[in-house]
Amino acid sequence: MTRIFEEPASHLRYLQQSLKNKSSSTDVPWWRQILDPNSDIVNRWNYVFLLTCLISLFIDPLYFYVPFVSERACMSTDDEAAREITIYRSLTDIFYFLHIAMKFRTAFVAPSSRVFGRGELVMDPREIAIRYLKTDFIVDFTAALPLPQIVIRYVIPAAKRNGSGHSKSTLALIVLIQYVPRLFVIFPLNQQIIKTTGFIAKTAWAGAAYNLLLFMLASHVAGASWYVASIGRQFSCWAIECNKERDAVPPCILEFLDCNNVDEDSYIRDYWRNSTKVLDKCDAVNDEDSGFKFGIFADAFTNEVASSSFMAKYLYCLWWGLRNLSSYGQNLNTSTYIGETLFSIFISIIGLVLFAQLIGNMQTYLQSMTVKIEEWRIRKRDIEEWMRHRQLPEDLQERVRRFDQCKWLATRGVNEEEILESLPLDLRRQIQRHLCLNLVRRVPFFEQMDDQLLDAICERLVSTLSIMGTYVVLEDDPVNEMLFIIRGQLESSTTNGGRSGFFNSITLGPNDFCGEELLTWALLPNSTQLPASTRTVRTLTEVEAFALRAEDLKFFAVQFKRLHSMKLQHAFRYYSHQWRTWGACFIQAAWRRYRKKKMEYELALQESYYYNQDPNDEGNYSEQSFDDAGPEQPLVDSGSRGSQQLGATILAKRFAANTRRGIEQKMADSSSSLKMPKLFKPDEPDFSAE
């Protein structure tokens, strides 16, 4: 007895502790709450941050398009474009810092608790912070630093004041260095989303678009890198040739190649430009005449990409990246410059890997859209080969094809029973209730049942599909299921055990049912052998129905006493077509017996009239007068004489005998053509318990 009271007490303490923890968690402000890594808010934030990371990876290479070569043979930077890019870059940096704050408040699963189940979450803020600082904090913090903003705000102006020519390459170098940790942030984030939800994109088209977006992003980075490398190659050529003319008159100064200093020394620079050979030797258009080889970077100057507008530069470089990544760099004509060769090798390897991944992932996603169609096509091919191998008749082959087509249209190749069996019992019950309850309630017989019994019936109903011309059950065959029609029509006919001269046929439509013999069998306490069908059921159209199997119906009869009520008995008799057929035949037999007795009575009444005729009216009698007389019109005149003559009596008796013989013969013919044998009364279910 002590244990009996201890267990509820322990459950009560556990419940109180859980309610206390829940109430205490709700009292904590939202910025101090510890989040579950598998919660909805964390999953949504991961998707938002993933999109922000992709945008930031797209924004950073735009800094490479800031430097350009002017038509005045000098280099400059597009300050307006740099400011706009910096604004968007600063907005994305905010999300990186928010992600860091989110990870400080996100719990993690203790490694020692992963032996069974999902594991135990560590909710201590101190342990979460220590673990994060030891693992991902350095990478996240490096990715979140606003390094390009610092370079544009402080480094480049200082370099211009000092006259250094490395200000343009410094920005590109900083962006490339920070691009690496930003890539490392995306990979674990991508894995975390897949681990939590199982996928990145919910649909196949979204998955294919996501992989194509990644390939476009790689092409964007490759094109931007090629452009900034082309600008650097042009500056290197100018620097090399300018050093050769340092002792010339006028001497070559690197400030002459900066557009910011052109206006200050315009006279001296114009004099130097007219006399120098630096511009001719570094002309990519005449690459063969000059001693400097631009290689794969020559297109940036021969097509005037370096001096074009920002949008024109971006689109051309994006096309350059797409073309060379998709062709694995086969169109690149490199020079002997080591940096150019390494860049070409990198383009070839990255293009091969990314393009193979793009094709593989897109093929996987797109094939997932048609996997059921392909399975159905293969199954259809196997069925055709099997039917040809077994030499089935053409009509059977056509019926098999029609059934397979109807099943595909109804289910689209999805095994519904397998899906439902994999779900928990409560969830499966609710789904079956949602799918079947409204359809079951449309059956009039089920209107008399309570919700508990209907829920149990919905849980065990099985959907069936039959094509036109299918025999659901034959007369005298065992009945193993009750069918409740949802769509289509069936013909239910009986010959009452094969008796000659008897045939009854009815049409079953939506909301009707057949196989009611099974209900009678299920309600019998000691029934073992399945009942024989009293009717032949054949589909007239394609039929969709729910089937209730014999073992399930037996379970209902044992489990639910409500099935034995008198109210259900009356509903069963009223809607059962077997009982309706028996009732109709019973009424017809009673009516025919009544007609026969009435005819015999009228014949006897006519004979009595003949025997009571007056013999003096013999001269007034004729056969035509008898034929014209109706069954209720008297054949003897009221003024006839009372005496009888022997000849008239004999004549009347003979005529009456002939008339009765003709009527009996007519009745025999009509009864032989319409004779209905005795139709046995259906077995009554055991509805004794109310």
N, C-alpha and C positions, 0 to 999 in steps of 0.2 A: 504493500500500500504506500510505503514511503516513496518508492521510485515513481509511482503513478503521479504523485503530487509534485515530485521534484522536477520532472520533465516540463510540465507547463510553466513552473516557476522560472526555469532557465530560459524557456522561450520568451517569457514575459520580460525578463531582464534584457535579453538580446534585442527585443523589439523596442524597449525603452531606450537602450543605448543607441540604436540606429536612428530613432526619432530625434534623440538629443543631438547626434552628429549632424543630422539633416537640418535641424533648426539652427544649430551653431554655424553651419556652412552658409545658410541663407543670411545670417547676420553679418558676415564678413563682407566688406566692400568688394565690388567686382574687380578692382585693380589689384586686390590682394588674394583673390581666390586661386586655388591650384586647379588647373584644367586637366581633364582626361585626354591623353593623346589620341584616343579613338572617338572623341565626342564630335558632335556635328559642328560646333563652332570652330574647333581646330581643323577639321576637314575643309570647311569653307575657307578658312584663312589660308590653308595650304594651297588651295586652288587660286585664290586671289594673289598670293605671293608668287606662285609659279608664273602667272600671267605678267606680274610686275617684273620678274626676273627676265623674262623673254623680251619685254619692252626695253629694259635697261641694256640688255645685250645688243639690242638693235640701235640704241641711242649712242653708245660709246664709240663705235666705229665711225659715226658721223663727224667726230673731231678730225678724222684723217682728211676730210674734204675741206678743212679750213684753209690750209695753205694753197696758193695757186701761183701760176706764172703769168705775169702781166704781158701785155703786148709791147711794153716799153723795155723788154728784156731784163726784168727784175722779178723778185719774188715778194709776195705780200700775204697777208692773212685776211680772211673775211670776218671782220670783227662782229658784224651784225649777226651772221649765222652762228658764230661762237657763243654770243650771248643767248640766243634762243635755245641752242642745244644745252647750255649750262642750266637754264631754267628747268627744262624737262628732266635733265639729269638730277637736279636737286630734289625734284618731286619723287623720283624713284628711290633716292637715297633715304628719304623719310621711311619708306616701307622696309628698307633693310634694318634700320634702327628699331622699328616696331617689331620686326621679326625677332630681333635679339631680345627685346623685352618679353615677347611671347614665350620664347624658349626658357627664360628664367622662371616662368610661372607654369610650365607644362611638366606634369609628372612623367615618370619613366618606370618601366617594368624592371623589377629587381632581377638580375641574372640568376640568382639562386632559386627563384620561384618559378622558373620556366619549365620545370620538370613535367608539370601537368597543367593543362588548361591554358588560359591566357596569361597567367602569372599574377603577381601581386604588385600593385602600383605603389611607388614611393611618393608620398605626399609631403615630405618634409622640405620646406623651401631651402634650407641650408644644404642638404644633400643634393638637391636638384642643382643649385648654383655651383657647388664644387664639381659635380660631374660635368656640367656644361663648360666650365672654365678649363677643364682638363681635356675636353674632346673638340668641340666645334667652335669655340668662342673666337679663337685666333683667326680662323678662316672667315667667319661671319663679320668680324670687326674689320678685317682688311678689306673685304668686299664693300663694306658700308662707308669707308672713308671717302670724303669728297676730294680726292687727289686732283682730278682735272680742274676743279674750281680753284684750288690753291695755285696750280700752275698758271692758269689764265690770270688770276688776280694778282699774284706776286712775282712768280718766276719770269714770265714772259716780259712784263714791263721792266724788270731789273735787267734782263738780258738786252733789251733794246737800249737802255741807258748806257750800258757798258759796251755796246757795239758788238756783242757776240752774235754769231750767226747760227747758234745751235738752239735758239728758242723754239723753232718750229719742230725740230726733231725731238725736243724734250717732251713736248705734249704727247706726241705719238708714242714715245717710249713709256711714259707713265700710264697711258691708257692700255697699252699692251700688257704691262706688268699687272695692272689691276684686273685685267680681263680673265686671267687664270683663276684667281680665287672666286670670281663670280661664276665661272663655269663649275667649279667644285661645289658651289652652293646649290646649283640646280640638280646635280646628280643624286645626292641623298634625299633632296626634297621630292624628286620624282619617284624614288624607291619607297619613300614613306607614304605617298599617296597610293601607290599600287598595293602596298602592304595593308593599308587600312581599308580601301574600297575595292581593291581587286583590279582596277583599270584606271587609265587616265581619261579616256574618252568613253562616254556611255554608248555611243553608236559607232557603227563601222565607218560611216562617212566622216564623222568627227575625228576618229583615229587616223584615217588616211590624210585628212587635212592637217592634223597636228604633225605628222611625220613630214609632209611636204613643207610645212612652215619651218621646221628645223633645217631642212635642206636649203630653203631659201635664205635662212639666217646665215648658214655657213657660206653661201654664195655671196651674201652681202659683206661678210667679214673678209672673204678672199678678195673681192673687188676693191674694197676700201684699202686693204693692205697693199694691193698692187698699185693703187694710185699714190699713196704716200711714199711707197718705195720708188715710184717713178719720179716724184718731186725730189726725193733725196738723191736719186741718181743724177738728175739734172744739176743739182747744187754741187755734187761731188765733181762733176765734169768742170763746172765753172771754177771751183776752188783750185783744181789741179792746173788748169790752163792759166788762171790768174797768178798763181805762184810763179809760173814760168815768165810772166811779163812784169814781175815786181821791179826789175831794174830798167825797164823800158821807159821811154818818154812819150807820153805821160805814163806813169806807173799804174798798174792795176791794183785797185783797192777793193776789198770785199764789200765795203759799204756801198759801192756803186751798184751792187747786185741786189740791194735792199730798196724796195720801192718807198720806204719811209724816208730815205735820205736823198731821194732823187731831186726833190724840189729845193733842198738846201744847196746842193752843189750841181745845179743844173748845167751851168756853162762848162765846168770842168768835166762833168760826166758826158756831156754831148761831144766834147772834144775827144775824150777817151773812147767813146763808142764808135766814132768815125774812124779812129786809127787802130783799134785793137782787133786781134784775130780770135779772141776768146769766143765770141758769139758764133763765128763761122765754124770753128773746130767742135763746138758743142751743139751743132744743129742736127737734131735727130732726123730731119728730112733728108739731108745729105750725109747719111751715116757712112756710106761707102767712101766718100772723099775725106771725111774727118778721121782722125785716128782713134776716136772714142767710140766704143760699141755699146749701144743702148740695149740691144737684145730684145727681150720680151717687153721692155718698158718704152720702146720706140712708139708704140701706138698711142700713147698718152699725148705725144707731141705732134705726130704726123696727122692725127685726127683732131687736133686742137682741143683735146679733152681738158688739158691743164688750164686753159684760158677760157673755158666755157662757164655757163652759169651753174649754180649749185645743183639744181634739179637735173640738168643735162649731164653733169658729171656723175651724179648718183646713179641715174638709169643706165648710163653706158658701163659704169664699173659693175653694176649688178649683172648686166648681161655678160660681161667678161667673166665674172665668177661662175655664173650658171653654165656658160659654154665650156669652160675648162674643167670644172668639177665633174660635169656629166660626161666629158670625153677623156677624163683622167689625164689632162694636160698634154694630149697628143698634138695639139696645134701650137704648142709653145716652141719658138725658135730661140734658144738661149745662146748667150755668148760664153766666154771662158771665165767670166766674173764669178767668183765662188759664191757670193751672196745670192746672185741671180740663179745659179744652178741649184743651190740648196732650197731656195724658194720654189723652184719648179718641181723639185723632188717632193717637197712637202705638199704642193698642190696635187700631184699625181696620187700620192698615198692617201691623203685625206679624201680626194674625190672618189677613189676606188672604194674606200670603206664606207663613206656616207652614201654613195649611190647604191651600193649593194644593200645597205641597211634600209634605204628608202624603198627600193624595189621589193625587198623581202617583207617589210612591215606593211606596205600598201597592198601587196598580194595577200598577206594574211588577213588584213582587215576586210578587203573586198571579197575574198573567198568566204569569210564568215557570213556575209550577207546572203550568199547563194549555197551554203553548205547543205541546207535541207533540200533545196531543189536538186542539187547534184546527187544526194543520197536517194531521193525519190526517182531520179532518172536511172541510176544504176539498178535500183530495185525493179523498176519497170522493165529494164532490159533483161534482167535475170528471169522475170516472170515470163516474158515473151520467149526466151530460149527454152525455159522449162516446158511451156505449153507446146511448142513445136517438137520438142524431144518426146513428149508423151503423146503426141498426135491427138490432142483434144479436138472435139468438134468445133466448128466455127461459132456456133451459138454459145457454147460454153466459154470460148475464148473472149467473145464479146461481153459476156456477163462479167467475167473476171476483170476485163479492162474498165468496164463501167463502174464496178465496185471500187477498184483502186482509185479511179478518178474522183468519185464521190467522197471517199475517205480523205483524199488529199485536200479537197475543197473544204471539208469540215474541220480538219485538224491542222493542216499545213505541215504535216510530218512530225508534229509534236506528240510525244507519248504522255498524255495527261495523267494516266494512272501512275506512271513512274514519278512524275513531279509531285503528285499528291502524297505518295507513299514516303517520299523523302522529307516531308514536313512534319512538325509535331502534331500530336493528336488534336489539341485545342485549335490550332491554326487550320488544320485540315477540316475540322468540323465547321468552323466559321466560313471557310471557302465553299464547302459543299452547301451550306445553308444559303449563302449568297447566290450560288448558281442554280439551285434546285427548288428553293422554297416557294418562290412565286409560281413556278411551273407546276409544282405538285399541288398547290392550292387551287389551281384551275381545274383539277380533276374533281368532279362533284363528290365522289365517294370520300375523298380526303377532307372535305369541308367539315365533316362531323368529328374530326380528330383534334386533340389538343396539341399545343406547340411542342411539348416534350416528345410525343410520339412522332410528330412530323420531323423534328430534328433528327431523331434516330433513323427515320426512313430516308431522309436526305443524305445522311452519312453513308448509307449502304447502297444507294442507287448507283447504277452503272449505265453510262450512255452507250447506246447501240445505234448502228446505222445499217439500213437495208435498202437495196436497190429495187427497182420495179420488177415484179414477177418473182420475188423470193417467197418461198413457203416458210413462214415462221414456225409453224407447227402443223402436223397432219393429224387427222382424226384417228383416235385410238393410240397415238404415240404418247409417251410419258411427258408431262408438263414439268419443266424445271425452272420456269421463271414467269413472272407477271410483267406484261409490257404496258407502260403508260405512254400514250402517244403524245408527242409534242408537235410534230409536223408530218403531213402526209396522210394518206388514206389506205386502209386495208379492207379486204373482203373476208368476212367470217361466215362460213357455210357449214351445214351439217346434213347428213343423210340418216341420222338416228341409227348409227351402227350399220349402215349399208342396206337398209330396208328399201325394197322397191316401191316406187310411187311416192317417196318422201324426199323433199329437198327444201331447205330453208337457207336463205342468204341475206346478210345485212352488211352495211358499209360502216366501218369504224373510221372516225376522223379525230382531229385534235381534241384532247381532254377525255377521250375514251380509253378503255383498258380492255385487255384480253388476258386469258389464262386464269379466270376466277376460280377454276377448280382447285388451284393451288391454295387459295385461302381456306376453302373447306377442309382440305387435307391438313393444313397447318394447325387448324383449331381443334382437330381431333387429338386426344391426349396420347394415344398409342399408335399413331400412324407412322409407318416406316417406308413403305413402298410409295413411290411417286404416283399421283393419280393419272389416269388416262384422259387425253383430251377428247372432248365431245364435239369439237368443231375443227375445221381446217381453216387456217388463217394464212392469207396470201396478200402480199403488198400490191396495191394498184399504182402507186407512185413511189418516189423515193421517200423513205420514212426515217425520221429521227425520233427516238423514244428513249425512255429510261426503263431499265430492267431491274426488277427486284427478285433476287434469286431465292430458291427454295429454302436453303439453310438460313438465310436472313429472315425470311418470313416466319419460319419456325421459331427463330429467336424472338421475334416480336410477339408471337402468340404466347410464348412462355413468360417473357419478361413484362409485358404490358397487359394487365387484366382489362384495360379499357377496350381492347380489341374484342372482348366477349360481350359487350353491352347490347341491349335490345335496340338501341337507337342506331347503332352500326348495322344491326341485322336488317332493319327496314331499309336503310340506305343501300346496303349490299344487294338486297332483292330488287330494289327499284332500278338501280343502274346496271345490274348484271344482265347481259344479253342472253345468257343461258336461261335465266329465270323468265325473262321477257318472252323468249321463244316458247318455253313450256306454258306460260300463261296464255299466249295467243292460241296455241294449239288446243289448250283446255277449253277456251271460250268457243273456238270453232267447233269442237266436238259436241259441246253442249248445245250450240245453236243448231247443228245438224240433227241431233236427237229431237230437239223441239220441233223442227220442221217436219221430220218424219212422223211424229205423233200427231201433229196437226193435220197432215195429209191423210193419215189413216182415219182420223175422226171425220173429216169431210167426206171420204169415200163411204164410210159406214152410213153417214147421214143421207147420201144420195140413194143408196140401196134401200133404205127404209122408205123413201119416197116411191120407188118402183113397186114395192110390195103393197103399198096402200093406194094404188090407182083404182078408179072406177071403171069396170068393164064396159059400160055404155059409151065411154069416150074413145072406143077403139078406132072409130072412123075419123076422129079428129087428131089422131096421133100420127106422127111422122118422125122419121129419123132426123130430118132437118130441124125440127123443133127442139129435139134433145141436144143436138149439137149447138144450137144457138143459146141454149139455156146455160146460165152461169152456175158456178158451184153453190151459190147461195140463193138461186132463184128456184122456187118450187116448180116441179114438173107436172103437177096435177092441178087441174082447174078446180076452183072452189065450187062451181055449179055442176060437177060431174055426179053421175049416179052412184049410189051406194052398193049396188050389186056388182059382183065380179064374174067375169067370164073366163073360162079355162084357157082359151086360146091366147087372150091378151096377157094372161099371167105367164104362160110359158114363153111368149115372145119377150116380155120384159125381163124375165130371169136370164134368158140367153144373152140379151143385149147388155145387161148389167155384168154378167160374167165376162163377156168380151171386153167391156170397158175397163173393168178392174184388172184384167190380164194385161191390157195395154199400159195402164198406169204403172203396174208393178214392173213391167219390162222397162219402161222409161226410167223409173226410179233405180232399177238395177244398173242400167247403163250409166246414169249420172253418178251413182255412188261408186261404181268401179273406177271411173275416171278421176273422182275427187276423194276417193277413200283415203283417210288418214289413219295410219296405224297408231296404236297407243304409244305416246311419248312419255317415257318415265319421268317422274318428278325429280328435279335435281336434289342432290344430297344437301341437307340443311346443315349449316355450321352449328357448332355447339355454342349458342349464345345464351346459355342458361344463367351465367353469372352476370348480374347487373352492376 
